[in-house]
Amino acid sequence: MKAHKTTLSVRELQKTIGQWKSRKITDSTVAKLLELLLGMPAYMNEDAVYPVENFYDISKSLKFKNARFLVEAVRQSGAFGIIPADNVYGMSSFYSCLWKEKEKTDDSAETLPVKLPQGDIYNIYTIQDNKNNISSGKISSAEKSLETARHFFHLIDENPIQKAQVFTPLINRFQQEEGLTREDACLNLVYLVNELLVPYFAGQERFMKSTYAGRLCWLNNLLKSAGGQRMQKDAAHAGRQRRIQKLADMRSEQRNNHPLGEFEWTDKESGLRFYDDPLEGVVNIPDEAPPRPGAGRNIFPFHVRRGCITASMRDATFTGG
């Protein structure tokens, strides 16, 4: 495969980067767009375009959060040729004008795009037509693709046999490899389906033309492929991040809970009062103890450390030998 344009002047490059920065594109995204602009042939097809089938792989290679953020950056840059399509991304492919001559019929470069929403990926129904107006036909088609993809996974979930063949092994894998409870493993599956698999299939034009049996076969093959394995790893990573954040939120809430005084806290789940000791760490306070009067050590006649009650020195009785 040969590039359409083999040279790019420093001035052209500086102008392009300046335009991107004027459009509030971050430095990290600029570096990613430059790679796409200069060309990543491994993700192009024989027509020297980046097809929708490769959007997910491109987003992972360049460390975009997901394919939606890749598409948004490409549109916002205004530096790529875009071939529109009635799918969730609003395009069947995009290309660098260094690798392919600009087509007159595409969603042309140098047009500031409608910025895609930052929320749920399922809200991406705003697609720009050639006159910068919103096309209700495209909106309906994109929504239909998403609903069809969601319904496909809903049908699998309703079928006990297919559910056991497709979903259960994934839950088992998350549970075993991540050391999770069944509940957390199921949450990983929910993320995999809702955030990765549904948008992936909704973005494929041939998905709408496939039969249910064909879609099921496609899904099984995808899960075994390198791309499907990456999706599962991404879902596991998202689950870890979710649990870390949940624990941080719980600890933050715990530390803000001063039931009787500013020098002690209460564990929300167990209801136990506790304080932090610089030497012993977390020390539980007996229920019958009064509010902790200060931040010093050994201010109670007894305390509980790691679940054990220990008498203080002043309450101990010594006998001579």
Salt bridges, closest charged atoms under 4 A:
GLU12 OE2 - LYS5 NZ 3.05
ASP27 OD1 - LYS21 NZ 3.68
ASP57 OD1 - ARG230 NH2 2.40
GLU72 OE2 - LYS115 NZ 2.66
GLU103 OE2 - LYS100 NZ 2.94
ASP107 OD2 - ARG75 NH1 2.98
GLU110 OE1 - ARG23 NH2 3.85
GLU147 OE2 - ARG150 NH1 2.39
ASP157 OD1 - LYS163 NZ 3.48
GLU158 OE2 - HIS154 NE2 3.04
GLU177 OE2 - ARG173 NE 3.17
GLU178 OE1 - ARG240 NH1 2.76
ASP234 OD2 - LYS60 NZ 3.12
GLU253 OE2 - LYS268 NZ 3.02
GLU264 OE2 - ARG273 NE 2.70
ASP276 OD2 - ARG255 NH1 2.63
ASP277 OD2 - ARG297 NE 2.74
GLU280 OE2 - ARG297 NH2 3.71
GLU280 OE1 - HIS303 NE2 3.51
GLU280 OE1 - ARG305 NE 3.44
